[in-house]
Amino acid sequence: MMTQLPETPAQKNSLFNAMNRFLGAVNNMDRTVMVPSLLRDVPLCDDAELYGHKSDVDMYSYYQLLKSIRQDIEWGLRVSPVVKETPPRLSRINSIASTGSSSSFGSSLSSASSEDDEYEEEEEDEDLQKQFQFHLAGLQGVLGKLTTQANSLTKRYKQSIGL
């Protein structure tokens, strides 16, 4: 279990701190919710818009979902025995790399084509950086919403039992 460390203003947007805030919120929720079955059949009501789901979803399912995501973060994703497929973008990059390195006429390439290869590699590196930044921003946004959900669920549980 991770402990929550103090964060500096410069680190506010770090992925580590976003995960830390989420894990702290879920751990607090887990310590607070002593009887999870009390959450069964309790609709999300006003929070349905916050959660982005229909109002027929109960708080218990969110409690379970948040705990499951915490477990995925702490222990890694549970991978099914199904063969993993390479994403289409990566398979294209891999095929470009393998055809370029295994071609029989690789030694006779002109300097112009090697410049093209260097340009392609720079472009791919730039693309990977953009992809990483895009997914990092998305992950931080999702973690922020999940943290809000865990805090909201904890608050509503306290209200329902009179704390």
N, C-alpha and C positions, 0 to 999 in steps of 0.2 A: 504494500500500500504506500502510495506517495504522500508525503506531507506537504502542506502548502507553505511555500517560501514567500517572504515579502518581495514585492516587485518594485523596481524603480520606474519612474515615469518613462524613461527611455525604453524599457522592456515591455511596456504595456501591450504592444501589438505582437509580441513574440508568440510563436506557436506553443512553445513550452509553457508559457504562462496561461495561454488560453486553455490548454489541456489541464493545467494545474487548477484553474478556477473551476472547470467543469468537474474534475475529480473531487475537489473539495465540496462542491455543491451536492454532488450525488452521495458522497460519504455523509454529509450532514443530513441529507434526506433519509438515508438508510438508518442513521442513528435515531432520527426523530420518529420515523414511522415504525412504531413498535408492533402494531397489528395491521399488516398490509391488507388483510381481508376486509378491513373497514373501507378500503378504497374501491372495492367491487361495487359496480352499478352506480357509482357516483359520477354523474356526467361532468364533462369539462365546462359546460355552460358558457359563461362569459369569456373563458379562456380559449374557446374553440378557434377563434380567429388567430390568437397567438400561436396555437399549436398547428394551425393550418389544416385541421381535420373537421369532420362532421361532429356534431354534438352527441352522437350516439356512442362515441368512444368513451370508455370510463377511465378514471384516474389510475386504476390498478394496472391497466395495460401500459400506461405511460410509465408507471413505477417500474414495471418489469423491463420495458424498453430501455429506460435510462440506466438501469443496473446492467443490462446486457451490453450496452455501448461502453460503459465503464470497464467491464470485463474485457471487451475487445481491445480497448486502449491499453489496459494493464498487461494483458497476456498475449495480444496479437489476435488476428482474425483466425477463426476456425475454418480451415480450408477443407472443402469436400474432396473426396477421392477422384472427382471428375477431372479429366485432363484440362489444365489451364491453357487457354488460348492466348496468343500474343496479340495485343491490341493492333488494329490495322496500321496505325501510324508507325509503330515500332517495327512491325514486320516489313514495311516498306523500307525503312531505314536500314534494317538488317539485310534485306535483299540487295540494296544499293551497295552496302559495305562488302558483302560477300562476292557480288559479281565484279566489283572493282578490284578486289584483292585476289580473286581466283581466275581472272581472265588470262588466257594464254598469250595475249598480246600486250600484257601489262608493261613489259619492259620497253616496248616500242612506242609508248605514248609520247606525244609531243609535250613541250613545256606548257603550251596553251591548255591542254587538257588537265595537266596537273594543277594549274591555276584554277581551273573550273572546279576540280575536286576540293581544293582548299576553300574556295568560295562556298561550295555546297556544305562542307563541314562547318564553316563559320555560321552559315545560315541555319543548319540543323542545331548547332549549339545555342544560337540565339532563340530558335524555336523552342528548344527544351527549357531554356530559362523562362520564356514567356509562359509555357505550359506549367512549369513549377510555380511561378508567381500566381497564375490563375487559380490553380488547385489549392495553393496555400491560403489565398484570400478566401476561397470558398470554404475550406476546412475551418478557418478561423471564424467565419460567419456562422457556420453550422454549430460549432462548439459554443459560440455566444448564445445562440438560440436554445441549445440544449441546457446550458447553464441556467438561463432564464426559466426554462420549463421545470428544472429540478427545484429551483428556489420557489417558484410559484406553487408547485405541488406540496412542498414542505409547509409553506405558509397556509395553504388551504387545509391541509391535514391538521395543523395546529388549531385553526379556527373551528374545524368540525368537532374536535375533541375538547374544545374550550380552553386551550392554553393561550 
